[in-house]
């Protein structure tokens, strides 16, 4: 029976070293690709980190700045004098109160005319009439106001200094009636004062820059602040400002300068 068995199929001989090289070569190529990609990724991260770091350094350098304040002051003289004269007359009847009030008005006009002012320097500013009874006796009170305005400051000062003459003439001035002095030409000096305050601020910035080994660059931001008008010889802000023609105008600017 062994002789009649069909022959076994032929098989090709395979060399032990023929198939593995193809498989290992593919693995080797894949490893090279991975290594190359990893190397490129690493280079990209390093470059990106360098550029980011350099950008932060440059941004920090650009952001270096100093904030300083500059001051400008100017002594000025008021150009407007005004005086609201409040006075009153009291009588037991309206006719008598009116007569007293008219006499006071005439005395005030005569006073300013004698001081050298024209009639239109005085303008009626209001009148009020009130009545009440005191111990059964009727009382009529007339309160009146006259507005005085002039640009002749020297003459106005003389008129204010001699106001007791009005009291001697029988005029009963209410408390608070006094000459007020104003400076109305601020717009004429604003630009020059802002320029002066800006120069002062830059001097301060340059001194700071020298002390820190830097140089002053361009302006980063600036704010003007507001103008103050105080009494030239006053001891506090706003105190006695209107009582004197001698004023001090003041402005402070705040400026941010880049440093380089």
C-alpha positions as CSV (number, residue, x, y, z in Angstrom):
1,X,0.0,0.0,0.0
2,X,2.9,2.3,0.6
3,X,3.9,2.0,-3.0
4,X,0.4,3.1,-4.2
5,X,0.2,6.2,-2.0
6,X,0.0,9.5,-3.9
7,X,3.2,11.5,-3.9
8,X,3.5,14.4,-1.5
9,X,3.2,17.9,-3.0
10,X,6.3,19.7,-3.7
11,X,7.3,22.5,-1.4
12,X,9.7,25.2,-2.2
13,X,12.6,25.5,0.2
14,X,12.7,28.7,2.2
15,X,16.0,30.1,3.4
16,X,15.9,31.1,7.0
17,X,17.5,34.4,6.2
18,X,15.3,35.5,3.3
19,X,11.9,36.7,4.9
20,X,13.1,38.4,8.2
21,X,15.2,41.1,6.5
22,X,12.1,42.5,4.8
23,X,10.1,42.7,8.1
24,X,13.0,44.2,10.0
25,X,13.8,46.7,7.3
26,X,10.2,48.1,7.5
27,X,10.5,48.4,11.3
28,X,13.9,50.2,10.9
29,X,12.4,52.7,8.4
30,X,9.5,53.4,10.7
31,X,11.8,54.0,13.6
32,X,13.8,56.5,11.5
33,X,10.6,58.3,10.6
34,X,9.6,58.6,14.3
35,X,13.0,59.8,15.3
36,X,13.0,62.4,12.5
37,X,9.5,63.6,13.5
38,X,10.5,63.8,17.1
39,X,13.6,65.7,16.2
40,X,11.7,68.2,14.1
41,X,9.1,68.6,16.9
42,X,11.9,69.3,19.4
43,X,13.5,71.8,17.1
44,X,10.1,73.5,16.7
45,X,9.5,73.7,20.4
46,X,12.9,75.1,21.1
47,X,12.6,77.7,18.4
48,X,9.1,78.6,19.5
49,X,10.2,78.9,23.1
50,X,13.1,81.1,22.1
51,X,10.9,83.3,20.0
52,X,8.3,83.5,22.7
53,X,10.9,84.3,25.3
54,X,12.5,86.9,23.1
55,X,9.1,88.5,22.4
56,X,8.4,88.7,26.1
57,X,11.8,90.3,26.7
58,X,11.2,92.8,23.9
59,X,7.6,93.5,25.2
60,X,9.0,94.1,28.7
61,X,11.6,96.4,27.4
62,X,9.0,98.4,25.4
63,X,6.8,98.7,28.5
64,X,9.4,100.4,30.6
65,X,8.1,103.8,31.5
66,X,8.1,106.4,34.3
67,X,5.2,108.5,35.5
68,X,6.0,112.1,36.5
69,X,4.2,115.3,37.3
70,X,5.0,118.8,36.0
71,X,4.0,122.0,37.7
72,X,3.4,125.5,36.3
73,X,2.4,128.5,38.4
74,X,1.7,132.1,37.4
75,X,0.9,135.2,39.4
76,X,-2.0,137.3,37.8
77,X,-4.1,140.2,38.8
78,X,-7.9,140.1,38.6
79,X,-9.6,141.8,35.7
80,X,-13.1,142.1,37.1
81,X,-14.4,143.5,40.4
82,X,-18.0,143.0,41.5
83,X,-19.9,143.9,44.6
84,X,-23.5,143.0,45.5
85,X,-24.6,145.6,47.9
86,X,-27.5,144.4,50.1
87,X,-29.2,146.9,52.3
88,X,-32.5,147.3,54.1
89,X,-34.8,149.9,55.6
90,X,-37.5,149.3,58.3
91,X,-40.5,151.6,59.1
92,X,-44.0,151.3,60.5
93,X,-45.6,152.1,57.2
94,X,-44.8,151.3,53.6
95,X,-44.3,155.0,52.5
96,X,-41.7,155.6,55.2
97,X,-39.9,152.4,54.3
98,X,-39.8,153.3,50.6
99,X,-38.5,156.8,51.4
100,X,-35.7,155.3,53.5
101,X,-34.8,152.7,50.8
102,X,-34.7,155.4,48.1
103,X,-32.4,157.6,50.3
104,X,-30.1,154.6,50.7
105,X,-30.0,154.0,47.0
106,X,-29.2,157.7,46.3
107,X,-26.4,157.5,48.9
108,X,-24.9,154.5,47.2
109,X,-25.0,156.0,43.7
110,X,-23.5,159.2,45.0
111,X,-20.7,157.2,46.7
112,X,-19.7,155.4,43.5
113,X,-20.0,158.6,41.4
114,X,-17.6,160.3,43.8
115,X,-15.2,157.4,43.4
116,X,-15.1,158.0,39.7
117,X,-17.5,155.3,38.3
118,X,-20.1,155.9,35.7
119,X,-23.8,155.5,36.6
120,X,-24.2,152.3,34.6
121,X,-21.6,150.6,36.9
122,X,-24.5,150.1,39.3
123,X,-27.5,148.0,38.3
124,X,-30.6,147.2,40.5
125,X,-30.4,143.5,41.3
126,X,-33.7,142.9,43.2
127,X,-36.0,144.1,45.9
128,X,-38.1,142.4,48.5
129,X,-40.8,143.7,50.8
130,X,-42.0,142.0,54.0
131,X,-44.2,142.9,56.9
132,X,-44.7,141.7,60.5
133,X,-46.0,143.0,63.8
134,X,-43.8,143.7,66.8
135,X,-45.6,144.2,70.1
136,X,-48.7,145.3,68.2
137,X,-46.7,147.8,66.0
138,X,-46.6,147.0,62.2
139,X,-43.2,146.8,60.7
140,X,-42.4,147.1,57.0
141,X,-39.0,145.9,55.8
142,X,-37.6,146.6,52.3
143,X,-34.6,144.6,51.3
144,X,-32.8,145.8,48.2
145,X,-29.7,144.8,46.2
146,X,-27.5,146.8,43.8
147,X,-25.0,145.1,41.6
148,X,-21.7,146.9,41.0
149,X,-19.2,145.7,38.3
150,X,-16.0,147.2,36.9
151,X,-12.8,146.3,35.2
152,X,-11.0,149.2,36.9
153,X,-9.4,147.2,39.7
154,X,-7.3,149.9,41.3
155,X,-10.3,152.2,41.6
156,X,-12.5,149.4,42.9
157,X,-10.0,148.7,45.7
158,X,-10.2,152.3,46.8
159,X,-14.0,152.2,46.8
160,X,-14.0,149.0,48.9
161,X,-11.5,150.5,51.3
162,X,-13.7,153.5,52.0
163,X,-17.0,151.7,52.3
164,X,-17.5,152.8,55.9
165,X,-18.5,156.1,54.3
166,X,-21.7,154.4,53.2
167,X,-22.4,153.5,56.8
168,X,-21.9,157.1,57.9
169,X,-24.3,158.1,55.2
170,X,-27.0,155.9,56.9
171,X,-26.8,152.9,54.6
172,X,-27.2,149.7,56.5
173,X,-25.3,147.1,54.5
174,X,-26.1,143.5,55.2
175,X,-23.4,141.1,56.4
176,X,-21.5,139.6,53.5
177,X,-21.6,142.7,51.3
178,X,-18.0,143.0,50.0
179,X,-16.0,143.5,46.9
180,X,-15.2,140.3,45.0
181,X,-12.3,140.0,42.5
182,X,-12.2,137.6,39.6
183,X,-9.7,136.6,36.9
184,X,-11.5,135.9,33.6
185,X,-8.6,135.5,31.1
186,X,-7.6,132.0,31.9
187,X,-7.9,130.9,28.3
188,X,-5.2,133.5,27.3
189,X,-2.6,131.7,29.5
190,X,-3.7,128.1,29.4
191,X,-1.5,126.9,26.4
192,X,1.7,128.5,27.7
193,X,1.2,127.1,31.2
194,X,0.5,123.6,29.9
195,X,3.7,123.8,27.8
196,X,5.6,125.0,30.9
197,X,4.2,122.1,33.0
198,X,5.1,119.6,30.3
199,X,8.7,120.9,30.2
200,X,8.9,120.6,34.0
201,X,7.6,117.0,33.8
202,X,10.3,116.1,31.2
203,X,13.0,117.5,33.4
204,X,11.8,115.3,36.2
205,X,11.7,112.3,33.9
206,X,15.2,113.0,32.6
207,X,16.6,113.2,36.1
208,X,14.9,109.8,36.9
209,X,16.3,108.3,33.7
210,X,19.8,109.4,34.5
211,X,19.6,108.0,38.0
212,X,18.5,104.6,36.6
213,X,20.8,104.5,33.6
214,X,18.1,104.9,31.0
215,X,17.0,107.5,28.5
216,X,13.6,109.3,28.1
217,X,11.6,108.3,25.1
218,X,8.3,109.4,23.7
219,X,5.2,110.1,25.7
220,X,3.1,107.0,26.5
221,X,0.1,108.9,27.9
222,X,-0.6,112.3,29.4
223,X,-3.3,114.1,31.4
224,X,-3.5,117.8,31.9
225,X,-5.3,118.0,35.3
226,X,-7.3,121.1,36.1
227,X,-6.4,124.7,36.6
228,X,-6.7,126.2,40.1
229,X,-7.0,129.9,40.8
230,X,-6.1,130.7,44.4
231,X,-5.2,133.8,46.4
232,X,-1.6,134.6,45.8
233,X,-0.8,135.0,49.5
234,X,-3.5,132.6,50.7
235,X,-2.7,129.8,53.2
236,X,-5.1,127.3,51.8
237,X,-6.8,126.2,48.6
238,X,-9.7,128.5,47.9
239,X,-9.3,130.6,51.0
240,X,-9.7,134.3,50.4
241,X,-9.6,133.9,46.7
242,X,-12.3,136.4,45.9
243,X,-11.2,138.9,48.5
244,X,-8.0,139.9,46.8
245,X,-7.2,140.9,43.2
246,X,-3.8,139.2,43.5
247,X,-4.2,135.6,42.3
248,X,-2.0,132.6,41.6
249,X,-2.9,130.2,38.7
250,X,-1.7,126.7,39.1
251,X,-1.8,123.6,36.9
252,X,-0.3,120.1,37.2
253,X,0.2,117.7,34.3
254,X,0.8,113.9,34.7
255,X,2.8,112.3,31.9
256,X,4.0,108.7,31.3
257,X,7.3,108.6,29.4
258,X,8.8,105.5,27.7
259,X,12.3,104.7,28.9
260,X,14.9,103.2,26.6
